Structures are given as C-alpha cells and as structure tokens.
Amino acid sequence: MTLRLFLALAGSVFCSAVQAGEVTVAVAANFTAPMQQIAKAFEQDTGHKAQLAFGATGKFYAQIKNGAPFAVLLAADDETPARLEKEGLAVAGTRFTYATGRLALWSKQPNLVDDKGDVLRSHRFDQLGIHKIAMADPKLAPYGVAAMAVIKKLGVQANVVPKLVQGDSVGQTYQFVSTENAQLGFVALSQISLDGRITQGSAWVVPQSMHTPLKQDAVLLNAGKDNAAAHALLKYLQSDAAKTIIRTYGYALDH
Amino acid sequence: MNLNAEDFQAISLTLQLASVTTVLLLLLATPVAWWLAHTRSAWRAPVASLVALPLVLPPTVLGFYLLVALGPNGPIGQFTQWAGWGTLAFSFWGLVLGSVIYSLPFAVQPLVNAFEAMGPRPMEVAATLRASKWDAFFTVAVPLAKPGFVMAAMLSFAHTVGEFGVVLMIGGNIPDKTRVVSTQIYGHVEAMEYAQAHGLAGVMLVFSFVVLLGLSWFNRRPHRHATRHQKAGA
C-alpha cells in the first residue's frame, strides 16, 4: 500500500517533471498585454512556461527564416503564418485565428474624436490643433493597411494624407500619439482599452465593415514540432480562459 | 542594382541631412572644443562627459527623450511652439536636431585633440604680434587645426549617414522629409523586399568603407602638414 502510494507519487512527480516544458513564442507587438496575462494563466494551469518575445511580424518572419528558435508564432496577420507554412517552416495544419484585431482612431485629448470619426472629415485641422495624424506603415503592418482602407472609404485622402506620419508598427504609432507628437492616430483598440472602456483620451472604434478583418493567426513552427509545451500553448489559446482575456483587451473572436 | 525612385529620394535626403548636420556641428563644436581644450574650470569634466554621452547612450534612449521633449508638452516642444515653429517631431529639422546631438562627440573630440596638440605657443606668438584674439583664431588656430576640422567633418557626416535608431523613433517615415537610407533599408527588410534591401545596404557598406579608408589615408598626412605650418610660422 505505502509502496504503491510511493510509486504513484514518484510516478506523478516524474511525469510532471517530464511534462513541464518551455516554449519560446514570437508575439505580435499589438498582442503584448493580453499575451503576458495568458502566459501567466497558462503556466498556472499547465505547469509549462512560455518565454515571450514581442516585435513586428515582418521581423519575426526574417528571423524565423534564418533559424530563430521560436516554437510558436502569434502573428499580427494571417498572411505570414500561411507563408511560413507554404515555405515549409511551419507545421502544416496548425494555423488558426487566435484573435481579430480592432482598429481605433485615437487622440490623447478628450472630446477631439467623435464616435463616428467625423473629425477626419473636418476641413479645419489647423483650428482643431491637428498637425499630424499617425498610422502604421501599410507596407509593414496590417493595422496600417486597415487604416489606409478607412481613410479611402471615408474619402478624406486629400485632407488626411498630407498630415500623415507612419510608425513602423502599431506599437510605434501608439508612441507618436501618446506623446502627442501626433494629435490623432490609428492604433489597435487593444492598446487603448481595458474591459471595454477607452482608458484615456477620446477614440472612435472603427467598424470592422470598413476594412478587411485584422485576422491574427497563430502557427506551430518547425522548432516546436515535438515540443509538448508548444502544442499545449496553441490549445490553451483556444480555451475559454484565454478567450476571456483576449476579449478583455478589445479583440473580437469570431470562432 | 535594384534601387527605385524612393531609394534615391532616401539617399538624397540622407546626404542633405548629413550636410546640414555637419555644418551646424562644426559651428557648434568649435567653441565647445576650444573651451574644453583650454579651460581649467571645474566644469571641464562634467561638460566633457555630457558631450560624450551620445557615444555610450543607446539611440533608443536619445530617441525616447527627444520624442518626449519635442512633443507639445516637452521643453523643446513648448519652446518651438512659443517661437511659432510648431513641433519638430516628424520634420527634417527635428532630424537635424537629433543628428546634431547624436553626432556631437564625433565633431568635438577631433577638434579638442587638434587644439590641444597645437599647444599655447602659436596663440601667444600671435598675441605678441598684436593680432586680436579673433584674428589669431582664424588666421593661426584654424589653419593649424585643419586636420582636426577635416576629421570632425568626415566623422560627423559619416556618423549621421549611419544614424538609425533616433530617426526611427522621431522620424515618422515621411518620404522626402524623414525617410533616410537606414530607415528605408529597415522598411525593405521588414516588408521582406530583400533584393532592394541588398541594393541599398550595399551602397551603405561601400560608402562607409570609403569614408574610413579616406580617414586613415588622411590621418597619415597631418604630421607633414603640421611641420610645414610650423616651419612657415617659425
């Protein structure tokens, strides 16, 4: 009896020691805050540890292509994971959309941005004190592509384009607006909202119908093919616990 | 080579930025270096350290402070708004300001060395010949320190061309205003346009090598130069 108990205990200790792995994850910059929280919960619930690296998806792509040891990529788009899979750098059939980003037009100043984005139609930018409007570079960031689509859809290119400044990612775009070097900017809703409320300034949450959905896909990379922790993390991202956190930060989940 | 119109625009902007920065730096660094080379003040060490700070600070620190300082609530931003220039972030002159700070030690140090190597004698001799201080400075000190000026100019220019982090943080990537070669390369790499990245990166590599090669050739000459001047002066 005591021997069996001992063996069972030893067995479980042994097993958990084998199971508690580590996974290195490349995370899109806009997903920084929710991912930190998810990683904490993931560690508590599964014993696995997730090492997070945050950055621009394009940079991660270049690094992965050149042998970076990431096991999982949480991209800011759905193209990069598909591309990695096609190029044989990611495990086929492991892609899924972990979150859908929401775009917001944001200003540090209260009351500057109305809830329809009409401020962009204004012909009095100078009187309103709007000298610069920030967005992510459409060449580099899906949030930039979405912002450009919104500007075109509103038909305000002529007014807005001369005022544009571009961040290399939505993270840098946020810096420009939060330091008020740009008075307006298209940022990720996840950067400025918590629990469904805009944390400071004023914002217009752009309807998703105005741009192609900001689908953010996850994929298992070759380096993580045999890593139990990597598999567990991908599963965990689709759990209710993770989804609750993801929603808290203003992402949509349509699956 | 795979350079497109935007790449050439970036090259031309980079050369403009480096030229303006170099001229301003020589004007600013000369009095600072002169003072550092001659003063016995207790402020010498703190000022020398302050000038050398950009050598060791990561560009992200400079860029971050500049972004905050240039903003409407920052000290520089408040001044430029008061002066009626608006705010400087995302403008060519914002980059000039950043570059001047970033490359300051590269202009000051060669000049300090040149002024110190000159010693007090030439200026004393000029004074006994009743040359005014300014006259002596321009007709005696500047020619004697010429190698220092050339080196300061070349280093400032090359270092500004190679600037990246500060521009990235305060530039905003505006074509023809703030999109320089280094940020254009970064954009190509991030956008996975590796062929274009290679083209521009190759240009940078060759340019930097040529500048350094020119500097080391030039560095072998000043001895002959200085002795000739001294003979002429003696």
Chai-1 contact restraints between the chains, C-beta under 6 A:
chainA,res_idxA,chainB,res_idxB,connection_type,confidence,min_distance_angstrom,max_distance_angstrom,comment,restraint_id
A,G58,B,E190,contact,1.0,0.0,6.0,A-B,restraint_1
A,K59,B,E190,contact,1.0,0.0,6.0,A-B,restraint_2
A,K132,B,F90,contact,1.0,0.0,6.0,A-B,restraint_3
A,D137,B,N173,contact,1.0,0.0,6.0,A-B,restraint_4
A,K139,B,A191,contact,1.0,0.0,6.0,A-B,restraint_5
A,L140,B,E190,contact,1.0,0.0,6.0,A-B,restraint_6
A,L140,B,A191,contact,1.0,0.0,6.0,A-B,restraint_7
A,V165,B,F90,contact,1.0,0.0,6.0,A-B,restraint_8
A,V165,B,G172,contact,1.0,0.0,6.0,A-B,restraint_9
A,Q166,B,G172,contact,1.0,0.0,6.0,A-B,restraint_10
A,Q166,B,N173,contact,1.0,0.0,6.0,A-B,restraint_11
A,T179,B,L67,contact,1.0,0.0,6.0,A-B,restraint_12
A,T179,B,V68,contact,1.0,0.0,6.0,A-B,restraint_13
A,T179,B,G71,contact,1.0,0.0,6.0,A-B,restraint_14
A,E180,B,G71,contact,1.0,0.0,6.0,A-B,restraint_15
A,E180,B,P72,contact,1.0,0.0,6.0,A-B,restraint_16
A,N181,B,G71,contact,1.0,0.0,6.0,A-B,restraint_17
A,N181,B,A89,contact,1.0,0.0,6.0,A-B,restraint_18
